[in-house]
Amino acid sequence: MGDTGAKGADPANVQHSAASDGKAPRTARGQRTLRKILDAALEEFGEKGFSEGSIVGITSRARVALGTFYTYFDSKEAVFQALVRDMSEQVRLTVAPALTSAANALERERNALAALLGLIETHKSVYRIIDEAEFVDPEGYRRHYVEAARRILARLREGTERGELRREESALAEEIVAWAMMGANVFVGLRFAVWATEDPEAVAKVVHRLWKLGLKA
């Protein structure tokens, strides 16, 4: 979580890249089966956590044979790592339209945050999985946030070049602002979409006002 989207992700590629090396599905049916396993893994790990979650639990939820699981993944760790990557891609796919539906940089971020909050409301367990990734998949955990901040930074720089945002004094300052924005997205999502369900548009409107006060040119 934390990122408010990027252009270009393809649902087929999200599924295709999620399987263990050499096990990517080559047919539409295989892609659908992989999607079922990933969705079941989200439920299993979200409900029980990594330690208590099991491959049998995943296959039972997905209604596939145990052997089918190993057609796509080598282990429980492998499917967890794939799930972290998949969730990052799903965030991008869900909120990407918001990035093209507003007139300026801060309005785009507002709309994208509202879309992100809507996604979190329907996938509250994502937060538990991302938190566990710090220990189960530290590389994936770091990549999730580094790439999210990088995408935000790129969008902020575009807004600056268009004269919509204040120009920061250094590249370091630009990166700090991007990470601060991502951190706000993470904890706003936790409080107002996981711990409680508030109107995403109302929440995003307040956050937008804060960014407008601090970043507008």
C-alpha positions in Angstrom: 0.0 0.0 0.0 1.0 3.6 0.0 1.3 4.3 -3.7 -1.5 6.0 -5.5 -0.9 4.4 -8.8 1.0 4.3 -12.1 0.1 3.8 -15.7 0.4 0.7 -17.8 0.0 -2.5 -15.8 -1.7 -5.3 -17.6 -3.8 -7.8 -15.5 -2.5 -10.7 -17.6 1.1 -9.7 -16.9 0.3 -9.3 -13.2 -0.7 -12.9 -13.0 2.0 -14.1 -15.4 4.8 -12.7 -13.4 3.5 -13.9 -10.1 4.3 -17.6 -10.5 7.7 -19.1 -9.4 10.5 -19.0 -12.0 9.8 -21.3 -14.9 6.2 -22.0 -13.8 4.3 -19.1 -15.4 1.0 -20.2 -17.0 0.9 -20.3 -20.8 -2.8 -20.5 -21.3 -5.8 -18.4 -20.3 -7.1 -21.2 -18.2 -3.7 -21.4 -16.4 -3.8 -17.7 -15.7 -7.3 -18.0 -14.2 -6.1 -20.9 -12.0 -3.1 -18.8 -10.8 -5.5 -15.9 -10.1 -7.6 -18.2 -7.9 -4.6 -19.4 -6.0 -3.4 -15.9 -5.4 -6.8 -14.7 -4.2 -7.0 -17.7 -1.9 -3.6 -17.0 -0.5 -4.7 -13.4 0.2 -7.6 -14.8 2.3 -5.5 -17.5 4.0 -2.6 -15.3 5.0 -4.8 -12.4 5.7 -6.9 -14.4 8.1 -4.3 -16.6 9.7 -0.9 -14.9 9.1 2.0 -16.5 7.4 3.0 -18.9 10.2 -0.4 -20.4 10.7 -1.5 -20.2 7.0 -0.9 -23.4 5.0 -0.7 -24.6 1.4 -3.6 -27.0 2.1 -5.6 -24.0 3.4 -4.9 -22.1 0.2 -5.8 -25.0 -2.1 -9.0 -25.6 -0.1 -10.1 -22.0 -0.5 -9.1 -22.0 -4.2 -10.8 -25.4 -4.7 -7.8 -26.8 -6.6 -5.7 -29.9 -6.0 -2.5 -29.8 -4.0 -0.5 -30.8 -7.2 -2.0 -27.8 -9.0 -0.5 -25.5 -6.4 3.0 -26.9 -7.1 2.4 -26.4 -10.8 2.8 -22.7 -10.1 4.7 -22.3 -6.9 7.6 -24.1 -5.2 6.6 -23.4 -1.6 4.5 -21.4 0.9 7.3 -18.8 1.0 7.1 -18.6 -2.8 3.4 -17.9 -3.0 3.7 -15.3 -0.2 6.4 -13.5 -2.1 4.3 -13.7 -5.2 1.3 -12.3 -3.3 3.3 -9.3 -2.2 4.3 -8.5 -5.8 0.8 -9.2 -7.0 -0.8 -6.8 -4.5 1.6 -4.0 -5.5 0.5 -4.5 -9.1 -3.2 -4.7 -8.2 -2.9 -1.3 -6.4 -1.5 0.2 -9.6 -4.2 -1.3 -11.8 -7.0 -0.1 -9.5 -6.0 3.5 -9.1 -4.3 4.2 -12.4 -7.5 5.7 -14.0 -7.5 8.4 -11.3 -4.2 9.7 -12.5 -5.7 10.8 -15.9 -9.1 12.0 -14.6 -8.0 15.4 -13.0 -6.6 18.6 -14.2 -3.5 19.0 -12.1 -1.0 17.0 -10.0 -2.6 17.5 -6.6 -6.1 16.7 -7.9 -4.8 13.5 -9.4 -3.2 12.5 -6.1 -6.5 13.2 -4.3 -8.5 11.1 -6.7 -5.9 8.3 -6.6 -6.0 8.3 -2.8 -9.8 7.9 -2.8 -9.5 5.0 -5.2 -6.8 3.4 -3.0 -8.9 3.8 0.1 -11.8 2.1 -1.7 -9.5 -0.8 -2.6 -8.2 -1.1 1.0 -11.8 -1.3 2.3 -12.4 -4.4 0.3 -9.0 -6.0 1.0 -8.3 -5.0 4.6 -6.0 -8.1 5.1 -3.5 -6.5 2.7 -2.0 -4.5 5.6 -1.4 -7.7 7.7 0.4 -9.3 4.7 2.6 -6.3 4.0 3.5 -6.0 7.7 4.5 -9.7 7.7 6.5 -9.3 4.5 9.1 -7.3 6.5 10.1 -10.6 8.1 9.0 -13.2 5.5 10.0 -11.4 2.4 12.2 -8.4 3.4 13.4 -7.8 -0.2 9.8 -7.7 -1.4 8.8 -5.5 1.5 11.5 -3.0 0.7 10.8 -3.1 -3.0 7.1 -2.5 -2.4 7.8 0.9 -0.6 10.8 2.0 -2.6 9.0 1.6 -5.9 5.9 3.2 -4.6 7.9 6.2 -3.4 9.7 6.3 -6.8 6.4 6.5 -8.7 5.1 9.3 -6.4 8.4 11.2 -6.8 8.2 11.0 -10.6 4.6 12.4 -10.6 5.6 15.2 -8.2 8.5 16.1 -10.5 6.1 16.2 -13.5 3.8 18.5 -11.5 6.7 20.8 -10.7 7.8 21.0 -14.3 4.3 22.0 -15.3 4.4 24.8 -12.7 1.7 23.2 -10.5 3.8 22.4 -7.5 6.5 24.3 -5.5 10.0 23.5 -6.6 12.0 21.9 -3.8 15.5 23.1 -2.9 17.2 19.8 -3.7 16.7 16.2 -5.0 16.9 15.0 -1.4 14.0 17.4 -0.4 12.0 16.0 -3.4 12.5 12.5 -2.2 11.6 13.4 1.4 8.3 14.9 0.2 7.5 11.7 -1.8 8.2 9.4 1.1 6.1 11.7 3.4 3.2 11.5 1.0 3.5 7.7 0.8 3.6 7.5 4.6 0.5 9.6 4.9 -1.3 7.3 2.4 -0.3 4.2 4.4 -1.5 5.5 7.8 -4.6 7.3 6.5 -5.5 4.0 4.9 -4.9 2.1 8.1 -7.0 4.4 10.2 -9.9 5.2 7.8 -10.2 2.1 5.6 -8.9 -0.8 7.8 -9.8 0.2 11.4 -12.9 2.0 10.4 -14.7 2.6 7.1 -15.1 6.3 6.2 -16.1 7.9 3.0 -12.9 7.7 0.7 -13.8 11.0 -1.0 -14.2 12.9 2.3 -10.9 11.5 3.6 -9.0 12.2 0.4 -10.4 15.8 0.4 -8.8 16.6 3.7 -5.5 15.0 2.8 -5.6 17.0 -0.5 -6.0 20.2 1.4 -2.9 19.4 3.5 -0.8 18.8 0.4 -2.2 21.9 -1.3 -1.1 24.0 1.6 2.4 22.6 1.6 3.1 21.9 -2.1 1.1 24.1 -4.4 3.2 26.5 -6.5 
